Structures are given as structure tokens and as C-alpha cells.
Amino acid sequence: MVKSHSCHPIRLKGPWEVIPLRSVVRQSGIQHHVPLRQRLPADWGPLLGDDYRGTVRYTRRCGLPTNLEADEQVWLVCDGVDTTASVQWNGVALGELTTPLTPGEWNVTARLQPRNELVIEVACPSDDDPAASLRGAARGTPGGLIGEVRLEIRANS
């Protein structure tokens, strides 16, 4: 019997812990310093306001996927951010997402632990910053993890 080459997704919808880091002051003057919770994918508008610009840390914890076969690997996939992001798995930097809506994927099989922590820091520049041309202003949305984040269990080819 030939084993099919398939992909089993584990969607990391949430709840995610959301903490604003280096922020540009909002017009309302409200600043947030306590962890907030959000299900993803979503922009940060409902939590921080549509005019919020700055850096936000998203943290999600998850257990070790069960029943992994010897020929399977676990990949972390992020379908897109607005505007840029750095990605860490269990304290190890995996890489950067530097273009909005461009997916990133990393093999995390060797880094799996019984309890895992995924941290994604998303930065969205203020509207007067030259880097703002990268962001989704044309969509009329604030920044954030706007694409799906998931683990994919993939059989080796």
C-alpha cells in the first residue's frame, strides 16, 4: 500500500495574547499596557483602534502535535501580515516577513517541545513614514496578523 503525500493543518486561531510594544501615540491618546486577547486572522483595529501604528507582539502557546509518524515533519506557516514581522519559535528566530500578504513557512520539527511558544512581532509604520507605502492602507485596515497562522504536518516526499 502506498502512503499518500498529504498535509494536515492545525489552525492556530487563538486565543492569542496581544501586547503593543513600541507604539506611535493614537489620536485618542489611549495607551495599552496589559495583554489583550484576539482570535486570528484579524487586524488589530478592534483591540487598539484603526489609527494605531507601531509594533505589536502576538504570542500563542501550543502543545506537541500527537501521533507524528517518523516520515512526517511539522511546518509553521504564516499567510500574511500587515506590514512586516519577525517570527520566533521557542525563543529561536525563524525569519522575517517583509512584504505584506506574502506567506512564510519554516520547518519546526527539530525545535518541537512538549510545550511550544510562537511569538510574532508585527510592525506597522505611521502613515507619514516612508515605509507606510508597503502597508495595506489601500485596504483601509490597520496592521496585524491578517493571514492564517497554522502548523502543517507534512509527509516527506
N, C-alpha and C positions, 0 to 999 in steps of 0.2 A: 504494500500500500504506500503510495507517495503522499507525503505530507504537503498540504497546500501552504504556500507562502502568503501569510496573512498578517494583518496589523490589527491589534486590539487596542482601541483608545480608552484611556482613563481621563475623563474631563475634569480639570481642576477648577470647577466653577466657584467654589467657595464654601464657607466664607473666607475671604482674605482679610488680613489685617492691613490697614492703610494708614500710613503716617506721613504727613507733609514734612519735608526736611528744609531745604533752602528755598524759602518762598519769596516771591515778589508780593508785596502787600496788596491785598484785594481792595477794590474801591470801597467795599463795605467796612473795611478796617478789621474784620474778624480774622483772628489767627487761631489755628487748631494745633494743640499740643498733645492731645490724647489719641491713642489708637482708635481708629474707626473701623467699621466692618463693611465689606461690599462683596456682592456676588459678581462674577465676571462671565463674559466680557462686558465692559461698560466703561464709559468715560467717567472722570471724577466730578463732573458737574453736580450731580445730586448731593455729593458729600461736601465739596469745597466751594461750589459756586462756578458758574460758567466763565467767570472772569479770572479765576485762579490760574496763575502761571508760576512755575517753579519745579522743584524735584519732589517726587513722592515715592516712598518705599512701600512696596507691596510684599507681604510675607505670607506664605502658605506652607503649612506642615502636612506631611502625609507619611503613611507607613510604607513598608516594603511590599511591592506587589507580590501576591501569592501565586504559587503553582507555576513558577517560571521553569521552563524546560532548559536543558543545557544548551540548546541551539537558539535560544531567544535572547534578545537584547532590549534594553529599555532606553527609549529616546525621549528627551524633553523637547516639545515643540511649542513655539510661541508664534501665533499667526499675525501679530502686528501690534505696534504701539504708536501713540501719538505723543511725542515726536521721536525721541531716542531713548535707549535703555541699556543698562548693564545688567547681566544675569549671573547669579551665583547659586550653586547647589552645595549645600552643607559647608558653606564658608569658602568654597573654591570658585574663583571667577571662571565662568564658562565662555563668555564673549559679550559682544555688543550688538545691539540692533540700532543701526544708524540711519535707516531710511524708513519712514512710516509705511505701514502696511506691507513691509517685506518680511516674510516669515524667517525665523531662525530655528535651527534644530541642533541638539547636542546629544551625543551618546553618554548616558549617565550610569550605565551598567556597572562599571568598576567603582563608582562612587556611592552605590546604594548602601544604606544602613537600615537597621530596624525602624528608626525614626529619621525622617529627612526634612530638611528645611530649604525651601526655594525662596530666594529674595530677588526681586526685580525692581530696580530703581529707574523710574521713568522721569525724564526731564522734558519740560515744555517751556520754551523761551517766551519772554514777554513779547507783546505784539510789536514793540519798537526795536527788538533785537534783530539783526540781520539774519540770524538762524531761523527766525519765525517763518521765513518763506518755505521751510520744509514741512511745517505743521499743517494740520487739516483745517486751517481757517476757512478755506473754501467750503468745507462741510458745515461750518458754523458750530463745531463742537469743541469742548475743551480737551485737554490731554488725558492720557491714561492707557490702561491695558484694554484696547478696543478690539483686539482679536482674541480668539480662543487660546487658552493655555491648556496643554494636556501632556500626559505621558502616553507613549505608544509602545506597546510590546510587539516587537517585530521578529519574525523568524529570520535567521541568517540565510542568505541566498546560497 
